[in-house]
Amino acid sequence: MLQGHAKSRRYFTDAARDAALARRREIAALPKPPSDMLALFVVRGAERGNDYGWEIRRFGAIVVARSQEGFPAPLAARQAGEVALRSFGTA
């Protein structure tokens, strides 16, 4: 058994391990989107009478802005949310 490696029933050749490591390095070198980028989410909520609405979020969880009124369909909520997102200077 190799020192520092857990024993496994799967066998990988050195070439396969080297190829996997090279691919991981390629993926790590790819540009990443900015972590503070704003994203648009179409939501449904009881505060809007179960209508659709939009939320602009940072990091996918922090709500920066949300629609005040409800929309009858998700497409209408998305379109209104895209207009609001553009006012933040993104999208």
Stockholm file with secondary structure:
# STOCKHOLM 1.0

chainA/1-91         MLQGHAKSRRYFTDAARDAALARRREIAALPKPPSDMLALFVVRGAERGNDYGWEIRRFGAIVVARSQEGFPAPLAARQAGEVALRSFGTA
#=GR chainA/1-91 SS CCTTSCCCSCCCCHHHHHHHHHHHHHHHHSCCCCTTCEEEEEEECGGGTTCEEEEEEETTTEEEEECSSCBSSHHHHHHHHHHHHHHTTCC
#=GC SS_cons        CCTTSCCCSCCCCHHHHHHHHHHHHHHHHSCCCCTTCEEEEEEECGGGTTCEEEEEEETTTEEEEECSSCBSSHHHHHHHHHHHHHHTTCC
//
